[in-house]
Each structure stands twice: as structure tokens, then as C-alpha cells.
Amino acid sequence: MGNCPPCCKWKYYVRTIPWTADPPDGYKPVGTLQAYQKVALWLFDYVNDGIQVKTFIQHGDYAFAALVGGFIAFSSLATYNQCGPGRGNGGPLEAARITVQKGVPTKLFRAMFRNEGSMESAGVGLIAPYGMTLNSGLSTHQMISALAGILLSAKSIASMWVEFRDCEERPEAMKALLPRPFLFAQMWRCCGSAMELGAFAVASRSLHPLLTVPAFLFSSGARACSSGDPAAALVGLVMPSFLFFGASSSLSLGAALDAYSGPAWPDAVGQAFRLAAWSLLCLTLDLPEGVSSWASLSRPMGYAVLREEFLAPASVIATVAGSCATSGANYIASAFKEEFVCDFEVEDPSKVFKGLLLIMLVISTSLYLVGLWMQLACNTHFRNGTCDDELFSKVRRKQQEIEHWGDEQVSAAYEQLG
């Protein structure tokens, strides 16, 4: 690339020649737009997290700003250490460029998103939404940034978990062999991630983090007992996403083959217990003066807070959405003759954020728990922590076939470009 004049360097970042052979059955090569779109979304997530840090600073929430900034810095350093130019890897654009020429994601390309999903998205996704629920003076663009942060974090965590745990770092092969289960895994894990992020924010605001965080310890204990390794309980401290789903068996390949694998049911029980405990405390406690006179422990806690901060705004949003949907249906049924009326004004962005957060929590929890109990009932490998050797062998061979095809494509591209 160094001998190429500036006018032709763009050819290195797009695929300008056809594939030398048909892709393996069921596999769809990574295109130019797909690769760079993923990098752009990855960068936008970091930018949006920076906006949330700025929001916390503007409102004097320096502790939240420091925590969110710390996760961003830690994840950025880890990514730079693996993919940065200092390691001779050229950075994110270089990783995307090789992926485009190869038609298959490289290990460096996937490593960027793994660090984000396991560290930054999980940590920021837990801290930032809770911090935003404490803020009663959000502007409209700050509210949009907070909502976007939750959705981006949930998507990032789900993608990381599916690729590196459910598919054993062979997502291309799994998608080629089992496209529908692969899509289900992505959607299901995304619902689970959104549920965990939303539940922690709502419960911690209605109660206090000192009352909600200990529930994670129960899940960690269940994980340690099921795996027989006490160190398994500490994994979530390094990779917060393990606090959500645990290190249990993967969705389609059976048990993830590492020291922290095990049956899925202990993590499922711990997760259900945690959600039930949070819900019970939020609905039954009524502590107008908190639990202590020390610092934030003196703030009101319990159902009154849940009703005022979340249930009331969610009820208003649901009512307005229902009337808008009815008006829209009548508008369409009348062949666009009746007037379409939808009166929705954002008077208090902070209340709108909390109402939408609760609605998202209810929807994602319902979808995730249905999928979880279906998996426990129907997928014995997932439930018992065993490995589907036949499927694992097929996936391994398919991944080797895809990688071999990709190596041929990148060699042909470099020959064509000189």
C-alpha cells in the first residue's frame, strides 16, 4: 500500500473484484458497507458514552462521570493493545479493510467488539441508566442519548455473547448451518441484556444499589457451586456481562469448553431469584425516610418511588401510544380520509425516559423469560451443560471451509491490486 499513489488507495478499502469462487453453502460474505457500518456503529457507541459523561458532568454527578469514563478508558486501552497501530495491526479501519477483502471477519476485527461487549457496554450499561434515573433535569437530546446508550449496550452485549459463547467463536459457521437458531440467539440475548440493564436501573432507583447489588452475589454463588470452581464467582467482576447470563452452557453448541462452564439451570435459578427479589422489594417496601440517615441511604425508597418515578410516566406513555395507534388504525381503515390525531408532547424528558425504560423492561423481560424456559425445557445440552459433539464437529468443519475460502479471496485481491 506504500507504493500506491493517494488516488488509488481507496481500492484497498473496498472489494473491487468479484469472488474467485462461490462462497460455502449458506454463508454470506461480509460486504464493504456491512463492515464499515459495524465500525461506524462501534465508534458511535463510544461517542454516545462520551455524551453521557458530559451529561453527568453538567449536572454535577462526577462520581457517575468517573465510573463511566473509567469503563470507556479501560475498554479503549484493551482494544488499542490488541488492535492498535502500535502492535502493527493498523487499527479499526485496517481490521475492517482486511475483513472486506477477505469476505470473512478476522480475529482482530472481532476482538474490537468483544472488548466493547464484555467490558465497556456491560459496565456503562449498568451504571449510566441508573445515574440518568437520578437526574430530574434531562434535556431532550440527553434523554435520547440515554435511551440510545441502553439499546446500543444491549445489542453489543448480545452480539458478543452469541459470537464468543453461544457459537464458540465460530459465528459464521453457525449462521451458515443454522440461520434461524442463530437469529433467535441474537434476539433472545438482546432481550436478556436489555432486561438486566433496565431491571438494575429501575430497582436501584426505587431502592438503592446497596440493596440491589447483593442479589448478584447469589447468582455468582450459584455459578461457583455449579462449576465446582470458586473462581467462577469472580468472573463477573472482570467481565460484567457474566453477571447477566453466567458462564453457563452455550445456546446451540452445548457447554462452552472452558473452566467456568456448567449447566444453565443454576444461573437461570439465580437470575430468576434476583429479579423476583428486586420486584418484591420494590412492590412491598415503603420507606419514606430510607433505611439510614447516612448519605443517599436517607432518600425515599419502595413502592411510592416506583409509582411516582416509573409507573405514572409509563402509564401516560402507554395511554397516549394507545390513542395514537387507534387513531392511526382508523385513519388507514377510512382510506386516509379521517384525521390522524396523536397528541404527544415531551414536557419532561426525564419522566419520559423513566417511563420508556419501564416499558422496555416489561417487554424485554417477558420475551427473555419465555425463551429461557423454552431452552431449559427443550435444549438438554443447554440445561445440563453437555456438549453437542455432532453439531460441534459440523460447525468446526464449516468454519474451516469458510476461513479457507476467505484466505483465497484476500490473496486474489492483493494480487489484483499489486
Contacts in CASP RR format, 6 or more apart in sequence:
PFRMAT RR
TARGET T0000
AUTHOR 0000-0000-0000
METHOD contacts of the structure
MODEL  1
MGNCPPCCKWKYYVRTIPWTADPPDGYKPVGTLQAYQKVALWLFDYVNDG
IQVKTFIQHGDYAFAALVGGFIAFSSLATYNQCGPGRGNGGPLEAARITV
QKGVPTKLFRAMFRNEGSMESAGVGLIAPYGMTLNSGLSTHQMISALAGI
LLSAKSIASMWVEFRDCEERPEAMKALLPRPFLFAQMWRCCGSAMELGAF
AVASRSLHPLLTVPAFLFSSGARACSSGDPAAALVGLVMPSFLFFGASSS
LSLGAALDAYSGPAWPDAVGQAFRLAAWSLLCLTLDLPEGVSSWASLSRP
MGYAVLREEFLAPASVIATVAGSCATSGANYIASAFKEEFVCDFEVEDPS
KVFKGLLLIMLVISTSLYLVGLWMQLACNTHFRNGTCDDELFSKVRRKQQ
EIEHWGDEQVSAAYEQLG
1 9 0 8 1.000
1 12 0 8 1.000
4 11 0 8 1.000
4 12 0 8 1.000
4 417 0 8 1.000
11 417 0 8 1.000
12 97 0 8 1.000
12 101 0 8 1.000
12 417 0 8 1.000
13 32 0 8 1.000
13 93 0 8 1.000
13 96 0 8 1.000
13 97 0 8 1.000
13 100 0 8 1.000
14 32 0 8 1.000
14 100 0 8 1.000
15 31 0 8 1.000
15 32 0 8 1.000
15 100 0 8 1.000
15 101 0 8 1.000
15 103 0 8 1.000
15 413 0 8 1.000
16 416 0 8 1.000
17 412 0 8 1.000
17 413 0 8 1.000
17 416 0 8 1.000
19 29 0 8 1.000
19 409 0 8 1.000
20 408 0 8 1.000
20 409 0 8 1.000
20 412 0 8 1.000
21 405 0 8 1.000
21 408 0 8 1.000
23 29 0 8 1.000
23 402 0 8 1.000
23 405 0 8 1.000
24 176 0 8 1.000
24 398 0 8 1.000
24 401 0 8 1.000
24 402 0 8 1.000
24 405 0 8 1.000
25 176 0 8 1.000
26 176 0 8 1.000
26 177 0 8 1.000
26 179 0 8 1.000
27 172 0 8 1.000
27 173 0 8 1.000
27 175 0 8 1.000
27 176 0 8 1.000
27 398 0 8 1.000
27 402 0 8 1.000
27 405 0 8 1.000
29 103 0 8 1.000
29 104 0 8 1.000
29 409 0 8 1.000
30 99 0 8 1.000
30 100 0 8 1.000
30 102 0 8 1.000
30 103 0 8 1.000
30 104 0 8 1.000
30 105 0 8 1.000
31 100 0 8 1.000
31 103 0 8 1.000
32 100 0 8 1.000
35 96 0 8 1.000
35 99 0 8 1.000
35 100 0 8 1.000
35 105 0 8 1.000
35 109 0 8 1.000
36 96 0 8 1.000
36 100 0 8 1.000
38 96 0 8 1.000
38 113 0 8 1.000
39 92 0 8 1.000
39 93 0 8 1.000
39 96 0 8 1.000
39 112 0 8 1.000
41 152 0 8 1.000
42 92 0 8 1.000
42 112 0 8 1.000
42 113 0 8 1.000
42 116 0 8 1.000
43 92 0 8 1.000
44 152 0 8 1.000
45 116 0 8 1.000
45 120 0 8 1.000
45 121 0 8 1.000
45 149 0 8 1.000
45 152 0 8 1.000
45 153 0 8 1.000
45 156 0 8 1.000
46 72 0 8 1.000
46 76 0 8 1.000
46 120 0 8 1.000
48 145 0 8 1.000
48 148 0 8 1.000
48 149 0 8 1.000
48 152 0 8 1.000
49 68 0 8 1.000
49 69 0 8 1.000
49 72 0 8 1.000
49 120 0 8 1.000
49 124 0 8 1.000
49 128 0 8 1.000
49 149 0 8 1.000
50 68 0 8 1.000
50 69 0 8 1.000
50 72 0 8 1.000
51 142 0 8 1.000
51 145 0 8 1.000
52 68 0 8 1.000
52 124 0 8 1.000
52 128 0 8 1.000
52 132 0 8 1.000
52 145 0 8 1.000
52 146 0 8 1.000
52 149 0 8 1.000
53 65 0 8 1.000
53 68 0 8 1.000
53 69 0 8 1.000
53 72 0 8 1.000
55 132 0 8 1.000
55 135 0 8 1.000
55 138 0 8 1.000
55 142 0 8 1.000
55 145 0 8 1.000
55 146 0 8 1.000
56 62 0 8 1.000
56 64 0 8 1.000
56 65 0 8 1.000
56 68 0 8 1.000
56 131 0 8 1.000
57 65 0 8 1.000
59 135 0 8 1.000
59 137 0 8 1.000
61 131 0 8 1.000
61 134 0 8 1.000
61 135 0 8 1.000
64 127 0 8 1.000
64 128 0 8 1.000
64 131 0 8 1.000
67 127 0 8 1.000
68 124 0 8 1.000
68 127 0 8 1.000
68 128 0 8 1.000
71 119 0 8 1.000
71 120 0 8 1.000
71 123 0 8 1.000
71 124 0 8 1.000
71 127 0 8 1.000
72 120 0 8 1.000
72 124 0 8 1.000
74 119 0 8 1.000
74 120 0 8 1.000
75 115 0 8 1.000
75 116 0 8 1.000
75 119 0 8 1.000
75 120 0 8 1.000
76 120 0 8 1.000
78 115 0 8 1.000
78 119 0 8 1.000
79 111 0 8 1.000
79 112 0 8 1.000
79 115 0 8 1.000
79 116 0 8 1.000
80 86 0 8 1.000
81 87 0 8 1.000
82 89 0 8 1.000
82 108 0 8 1.000
82 111 0 8 1.000
82 112 0 8 1.000
82 115 0 8 1.000
83 89 0 8 1.000
83 90 0 8 1.000
83 91 0 8 1.000
83 92 0 8 1.000
83 95 0 8 1.000
83 108 0 8 1.000
83 111 0 8 1.000
83 112 0 8 1.000
84 90 0 8 1.000
84 91 0 8 1.000
85 91 0 8 1.000
85 94 0 8 1.000
89 95 0 8 1.000
89 108 0 8 1.000
91 108 0 8 1.000
92 112 0 8 1.000
95 106 0 8 1.000
95 108 0 8 1.000
95 109 0 8 1.000
95 112 0 8 1.000
96 109 0 8 1.000
98 106 0 8 1.000
98 108 0 8 1.000
98 109 0 8 1.000
98 410 0 8 1.000
99 105 0 8 1.000
99 106 0 8 1.000
99 109 0 8 1.000
101 409 0 8 1.000
101 410 0 8 1.000
101 413 0 8 1.000
101 414 0 8 1.000
102 406 0 8 1.000
102 407 0 8 1.000
102 409 0 8 1.000
102 410 0 8 1.000
103 406 0 8 1.000
103 409 0 8 1.000
103 410 0 8 1.000
104 172 0 8 1.000
104 402 0 8 1.000
104 403 0 8 1.000
104 405 0 8 1.000
104 406 0 8 1.000
104 409 0 8 1.000
105 172 0 8 1.000
110 163 0 8 1.000
110 164 0 8 1.000
110 169 0 8 1.000
113 156 0 8 1.000
113 159 0 8 1.000
113 160 0 8 1.000
113 163 0 8 1.000
114 160 0 8 1.000
114 163 0 8 1.000
114 164 0 8 1.000
116 156 0 8 1.000
116 160 0 8 1.000
117 153 0 8 1.000
117 156 0 8 1.000
117 157 0 8 1.000
117 159 0 8 1.000
117 160 0 8 1.000
117 241 0 8 1.000
118 157 0 8 1.000
118 160 0 8 1.000
118 164 0 8 1.000
118 239 0 8 1.000
118 240 0 8 1.000
118 241 0 8 1.000
119 239 0 8 1.000
119 240 0 8 1.000
120 156 0 8 1.000
121 152 0 8 1.000
121 153 0 8 1.000
121 154 0 8 1.000
121 156 0 8 1.000
121 157 0 8 1.000
121 160 0 8 1.000
121 241 0 8 1.000
122 153 0 8 1.000
122 157 0 8 1.000
122 239 0 8 1.000
122 240 0 8 1.000
122 241 0 8 1.000
122 243 0 8 1.000
122 244 0 8 1.000
123 240 0 8 1.000
124 149 0 8 1.000
124 153 0 8 1.000
125 149 0 8 1.000
125 150 0 8 1.000
125 153 0 8 1.000
125 197 0 8 1.000
126 196 0 8 1.000
126 197 0 8 1.000
126 200 0 8 1.000
126 201 0 8 1.000
126 240 0 8 1.000
128 146 0 8 1.000
128 149 0 8 1.000
128 150 0 8 1.000
129 146 0 8 1.000
129 149 0 8 1.000
129 150 0 8 1.000
129 197 0 8 1.000
129 198 0 8 1.000
129 200 0 8 1.000
129 201 0 8 1.000
129 357 0 8 1.000
130 200 0 8 1.000
130 201 0 8 1.000
130 204 0 8 1.000
130 205 0 8 1.000
130 209 0 8 1.000
131 201 0 8 1.000
132 138 0 8 1.000
132 142 0 8 1.000
132 146 0 8 1.000
132 201 0 8 1.000
132 353 0 8 1.000
133 201 0 8 1.000
133 202 0 8 1.000
133 204 0 8 1.000
133 205 0 8 1.000
133 309 0 8 1.000
133 353 0 8 1.000
133 354 0 8 1.000
133 357 0 8 1.000
134 205 0 8 1.000
135 350 0 8 1.000
136 350 0 8 1.000
137 349 0 8 1.000
137 350 0 8 1.000
138 146 0 8 1.000
138 349 0 8 1.000
138 350 0 8 1.000
138 353 0 8 1.000
139 349 0 8 1.000
140 346 0 8 1.000
140 349 0 8 1.000
142 349 0 8 1.000
143 346 0 8 1.000
143 349 0 8 1.000
143 350 0 8 1.000
143 352 0 8 1.000
143 353 0 8 1.000
146 353 0 8 1.000
147 353 0 8 1.000
147 356 0 8 1.000
147 357 0 8 1.000
150 194 0 8 1.000
150 197 0 8 1.000
150 198 0 8 1.000
150 357 0 8 1.000
150 360 0 8 1.000
151 194 0 8 1.000
153 193 0 8 1.000
153 197 0 8 1.000
154 190 0 8 1.000
154 192 0 8 1.000
154 193 0 8 1.000
154 194 0 8 1.000
154 197 0 8 1.000
154 364 0 8 1.000
155 190 0 8 1.000
155 193 0 8 1.000
157 189 0 8 1.000
157 193 0 8 1.000
157 241 0 8 1.000
157 244 0 8 1.000
158 186 0 8 1.000
158 189 0 8 1.000
158 190 0 8 1.000
158 192 0 8 1.000
158 193 0 8 1.000
159 186 0 8 1.000
160 241 0 8 1.000
161 189 0 8 1.000
161 193 0 8 1.000
161 241 0 8 1.000
161 245 0 8 1.000
162 171 0 8 1.000
162 182 0 8 1.000
162 185 0 8 1.000
162 186 0 8 1.000
162 189 0 8 1.000
162 251 0 8 1.000
163 169 0 8 1.000
163 171 0 8 1.000
165 245 0 8 1.000
165 250 0 8 1.000
165 256 0 8 1.000
166 174 0 8 1.000
166 185 0 8 1.000
166 189 0 8 1.000
166 250 0 8 1.000
166 251 0 8 1.000
166 252 0 8 1.000
166 253 0 8 1.000
167 173 0 8 1.000
167 174 0 8 1.000
167 182 0 8 1.000
167 185 0 8 1.000
167 250 0 8 1.000
167 252 0 8 1.000
167 253 0 8 1.000
167 395 0 8 1.000
168 250 0 8 1.000
168 253 0 8 1.000
168 256 0 8 1.000
168 257 0 8 1.000
168 392 0 8 1.000
168 395 0 8 1.000
170 395 0 8 1.000
170 396 0 8 1.000
170 398 0 8 1.000
170 399 0 8 1.000
171 182 0 8 1.000
172 399 0 8 1.000
172 402 0 8 1.000
173 394 0 8 1.000
173 395 0 8 1.000
173 396 0 8 1.000
173 398 0 8 1.000
173 399 0 8 1.000
173 402 0 8 1.000
174 181 0 8 1.000
174 182 0 8 1.000
174 252 0 8 1.000
174 253 0 8 1.000
174 395 0 8 1.000
175 182 0 8 1.000
176 398 0 8 1.000
176 402 0 8 1.000
177 394 0 8 1.000
177 395 0 8 1.000
177 398 0 8 1.000
178 252 0 8 1.000
181 251 0 8 1.000
181 252 0 8 1.000
182 252 0 8 1.000
185 251 0 8 1.000
185 252 0 8 1.000
187 367 0 8 1.000
188 251 0 8 1.000
188 367 0 8 1.000
188 368 0 8 1.000
188 371 0 8 1.000
188 372 0 8 1.000
189 245 0 8 1.000
189 251 0 8 1.000
191 364 0 8 1.000
191 365 0 8 1.000
191 367 0 8 1.000
191 368 0 8 1.000
192 244 0 8 1.000
192 245 0 8 1.000
192 364 0 8 1.000
192 365 0 8 1.000
192 368 0 8 1.000
193 241 0 8 1.000
193 244 0 8 1.000
194 360 0 8 1.000
194 361 0 8 1.000
194 364 0 8 1.000
195 361 0 8 1.000
195 364 0 8 1.000
195 365 0 8 1.000
195 368 0 8 1.000
196 243 0 8 1.000
196 244 0 8 1.000
198 357 0 8 1.000
198 360 0 8 1.000
198 361 0 8 1.000
198 364 0 8 1.000
199 275 0 8 1.000
199 278 0 8 1.000
199 361 0 8 1.000
199 365 0 8 1.000
200 212 0 8 1.000
201 357 0 8 1.000
202 282 0 8 1.000
202 306 0 8 1.000
202 310 0 8 1.000
202 357 0 8 1.000
202 358 0 8 1.000
202 361 0 8 1.000
203 212 0 8 1.000
203 278 0 8 1.000
203 279 0 8 1.000
203 281 0 8 1.000
203 282 0 8 1.000
204 212 0 8 1.000
205 305 0 8 1.000
205 309 0 8 1.000
205 310 0 8 1.000
205 354 0 8 1.000
206 282 0 8 1.000
206 301 0 8 1.000
206 302 0 8 1.000
206 303 0 8 1.000
206 305 0 8 1.000
206 306 0 8 1.000
206 309 0 8 1.000
206 310 0 8 1.000
207 278 0 8 1.000
207 281 0 8 1.000
207 282 0 8 1.000
207 285 0 8 1.000
207 301 0 8 1.000
207 302 0 8 1.000
208 290 0 8 1.000
208 291 0 8 1.000
208 296 0 8 1.000
208 297 0 8 1.000
208 299 0 8 1.000
208 301 0 8 1.000
210 297 0 8 1.000
211 281 0 8 1.000
211 291 0 8 1.000
211 301 0 8 1.000
212 278 0 8 1.000
215 273 0 8 1.000
215 274 0 8 1.000
215 277 0 8 1.000
215 278 0 8 1.000
216 243 0 8 1.000
216 274 0 8 1.000
218 270 0 8 1.000
218 273 0 8 1.000
218 274 0 8 1.000
219 243 0 8 1.000
219 246 0 8 1.000
219 267 0 8 1.000
219 270 0 8 1.000
219 271 0 8 1.000
219 273 0 8 1.000
219 274 0 8 1.000
220 232 0 8 1.000
220 233 0 8 1.000
220 234 0 8 1.000
220 236 0 8 1.000
220 243 0 8 1.000
221 233 0 8 1.000
222 266 0 8 1.000
222 267 0 8 1.000
222 269 0 8 1.000
222 270 0 8 1.000
223 232 0 8 1.000
223 233 0 8 1.000
223 235 0 8 1.000
223 242 0 8 1.000
223 246 0 8 1.000
223 247 0 8 1.000
223 248 0 8 1.000
223 260 0 8 1.000
223 266 0 8 1.000
223 267 0 8 1.000
224 230 0 8 1.000
224 231 0 8 1.000
224 232 0 8 1.000
224 233 0 8 1.000
225 266 0 8 1.000
226 248 0 8 1.000
226 262 0 8 1.000
226 263 0 8 1.000
226 265 0 8 1.000
226 266 0 8 1.000
226 267 0 8 1.000
227 247 0 8 1.000
227 259 0 8 1.000
227 260 0 8 1.000
227 261 0 8 1.000
227 262 0 8 1.000
229 259 0 8 1.000
229 260 0 8 1.000
231 259 0 8 1.000
231 260 0 8 1.000
232 247 0 8 1.000
232 259 0 8 1.000
232 260 0 8 1.000
235 242 0 8 1.000
235 246 0 8 1.000
235 247 0 8 1.000
235 260 0 8 1.000
236 242 0 8 1.000
236 243 0 8 1.000
236 246 0 8 1.000
244 271 0 8 1.000
245 267 0 8 1.000
245 271 0 8 1.000
246 267 0 8 1.000
247 256 0 8 1.000
247 258 0 8 1.000
247 260 0 8 1.000
247 261 0 8 1.000
247 262 0 8 1.000
247 267 0 8 1.000
248 256 0 8 1.000
248 261 0 8 1.000
248 262 0 8 1.000
248 263 0 8 1.000
248 264 0 8 1.000
248 266 0 8 1.000
248 267 0 8 1.000
248 268 0 8 1.000
248 382 0 8 1.000
248 385 0 8 1.000
249 255 0 8 1.000
249 256 0 8 1.000
249 261 0 8 1.000
249 262 0 8 1.000
249 263 0 8 1.000
249 264 0 8 1.000
249 381 0 8 1.000
249 382 0 8 1.000
249 383 0 8 1.000
249 384 0 8 1.000
249 385 0 8 1.000
249 386 0 8 1.000
250 256 0 8 1.000
250 382 0 8 1.000
251 375 0 8 1.000
251 379 0 8 1.000
251 382 0 8 1.000
252 388 0 8 1.000
252 391 0 8 1.000
253 381 0 8 1.000
253 387 0 8 1.000
253 388 0 8 1.000
253 391 0 8 1.000
253 392 0 8 1.000
253 395 0 8 1.000
254 381 0 8 1.000
254 382 0 8 1.000
254 385 0 8 1.000
254 386 0 8 1.000
254 387 0 8 1.000
254 388 0 8 1.000
254 392 0 8 1.000
255 261 0 8 1.000
255 262 0 8 1.000
255 381 0 8 1.000
255 385 0 8 1.000
255 386 0 8 1.000
255 387 0 8 1.000
257 387 0 8 1.000
261 385 0 8 1.000
262 385 0 8 1.000
263 383 0 8 1.000
263 384 0 8 1.000
263 385 0 8 1.000
264 375 0 8 1.000
264 376 0 8 1.000
264 382 0 8 1.000
264 383 0 8 1.000
264 385 0 8 1.000
265 376 0 8 1.000
265 383 0 8 1.000
268 372 0 8 1.000
268 376 0 8 1.000
271 372 0 8 1.000
272 369 0 8 1.000
275 365 0 8 1.000
281 302 0 8 1.000
282 302 0 8 1.000
282 303 0 8 1.000
282 306 0 8 1.000
283 303 0 8 1.000
283 306 0 8 1.000
284 302 0 8 1.000
284 303 0 8 1.000
285 301 0 8 1.000
285 302 0 8 1.000
285 303 0 8 1.000
286 302 0 8 1.000
286 303 0 8 1.000
286 304 0 8 1.000
287 300 0 8 1.000
287 301 0 8 1.000
287 302 0 8 1.000
288 300 0 8 1.000
288 304 0 8 1.000
289 298 0 8 1.000
289 300 0 8 1.000
290 297 0 8 1.000
290 298 0 8 1.000
290 299 0 8 1.000
290 300 0 8 1.000
290 301 0 8 1.000
291 297 0 8 1.000
291 301 0 8 1.000
292 298 0 8 1.000
309 354 0 8 1.000
310 354 0 8 1.000
310 355 0 8 1.000
310 357 0 8 1.000
310 358 0 8 1.000
311 358 0 8 1.000
312 351 0 8 1.000
313 351 0 8 1.000
313 352 0 8 1.000
313 354 0 8 1.000
313 355 0 8 1.000
313 358 0 8 1.000
314 354 0 8 1.000
314 355 0 8 1.000
314 356 0 8 1.000
314 358 0 8 1.000
314 359 0 8 1.000
317 352 0 8 1.000
317 355 0 8 1.000
317 356 0 8 1.000
317 359 0 8 1.000
318 359 0 8 1.000
320 342 0 8 1.000
320 343 0 8 1.000
320 344 0 8 1.000
323 341 0 8 1.000
323 342 0 8 1.000
323 343 0 8 1.000
324 341 0 8 1.000
324 342 0 8 1.000
324 344 0 8 1.000
327 340 0 8 1.000
327 341 0 8 1.000
327 342 0 8 1.000
328 340 0 8 1.000
328 342 0 8 1.000
330 338 0 8 1.000
331 338 0 8 1.000
331 339 0 8 1.000
331 340 0 8 1.000
346 352 0 8 1.000
375 382 0 8 1.000
375 383 0 8 1.000
376 382 0 8 1.000
376 383 0 8 1.000
377 383 0 8 1.000
380 386 0 8 1.000
381 387 0 8 1.000
381 388 0 8 1.000
END
